[in-house]
Amino acid sequence: MDLIDSDVTLDELFEWLKDEIEKGNFPQFQDKSDEELLELVKVAKPLIEIELRLANAFAWEQVNSIKKKGKILQRKA
């Protein structure tokens, strides 16, 4: 089970990028066409998926650490 879904589609990434641009983020891409943005998303998708898998692994490490600390505190009580 993943805490963070690393399986993203091109459509999801494209819509996310468009939303971020509309919010004023990524001003360097504001003048780009949808076709150019889609090409950017196609190139970035494998890297984004790797980042999401790493984020998921770190999230699980944190969950397990919190659980372990909780067990230690219960033993002390």
C-alpha positions as CSV (number, residue, x, y, z in Angstrom):
1,M,0.0,0.0,0.0
2,D,1.3,3.4,-0.9
3,L,0.8,6.5,1.2
4,I,1.6,8.6,-1.9
5,D,0.4,7.4,-5.3
6,S,3.4,7.4,-7.7
7,D,1.3,6.2,-10.7
8,V,0.4,9.5,-12.3
9,T,-0.9,9.9,-15.8
10,L,0.1,12.4,-18.4
11,D,-3.3,14.0,-18.2
12,E,-3.0,14.4,-14.4
13,L,0.4,16.0,-14.7
14,F,-0.7,18.2,-17.5
15,E,-3.8,19.4,-15.6
16,W,-1.7,20.0,-12.5
17,L,0.8,22.1,-14.5
18,K,-1.9,24.1,-16.1
19,D,-3.5,24.8,-12.7
20,E,-0.1,25.8,-11.2
21,I,0.5,28.2,-14.1
22,E,-3.0,29.7,-13.6
23,K,-2.1,30.3,-10.0
24,G,0.9,32.3,-11.0
25,N,3.5,29.6,-10.4
26,F,6.0,28.7,-13.1
27,P,5.9,32.1,-14.8
28,Q,8.5,30.8,-17.3
29,F,5.8,28.6,-18.8
30,Q,3.0,31.1,-19.0
31,D,3.6,31.8,-22.7
32,K,3.9,28.1,-23.7
33,S,1.3,26.4,-25.8
34,D,-0.6,23.3,-24.6
35,E,1.4,21.2,-27.0
36,E,4.7,22.6,-25.5
37,L,3.5,22.0,-22.0
38,L,2.4,18.4,-22.9
39,E,5.9,17.7,-24.3
40,L,7.4,19.1,-21.0
41,V,5.2,16.8,-19.0
42,K,6.1,13.8,-21.2
43,V,9.8,14.4,-20.4
44,A,9.3,15.1,-16.7
45,K,6.9,12.2,-16.0
46,P,9.6,9.6,-15.3
47,L,11.4,11.9,-12.9
48,I,8.2,12.9,-11.2
49,E,7.4,9.2,-10.6
50,I,10.8,8.6,-9.1
51,E,10.3,11.6,-6.8
52,L,6.9,10.3,-5.7
53,R,8.2,6.8,-5.0
54,L,11.0,8.3,-2.9
55,A,8.5,10.4,-1.1
56,N,6.4,7.3,-0.4
57,A,9.4,5.5,1.0
58,F,10.3,8.4,3.3
59,A,6.6,8.6,4.4
60,W,6.6,4.9,5.4
61,E,9.9,5.4,7.3
62,Q,8.3,8.2,9.2
63,V,5.1,6.2,9.9
64,N,7.2,3.3,11.2
65,S,9.3,5.6,13.3
66,I,6.2,7.1,14.9
67,K,4.8,3.6,15.6
68,K,8.1,2.5,17.1
69,K,8.2,5.6,19.4
70,G,4.6,5.0,20.4
71,K,5.4,1.4,21.5
72,I,8.4,2.6,23.5
73,L,6.3,5.3,25.2
74,Q,3.7,2.7,26.1
75,R,6.3,0.4,27.7
76,K,7.6,3.2,29.8
77,A,4.1,4.2,31.1
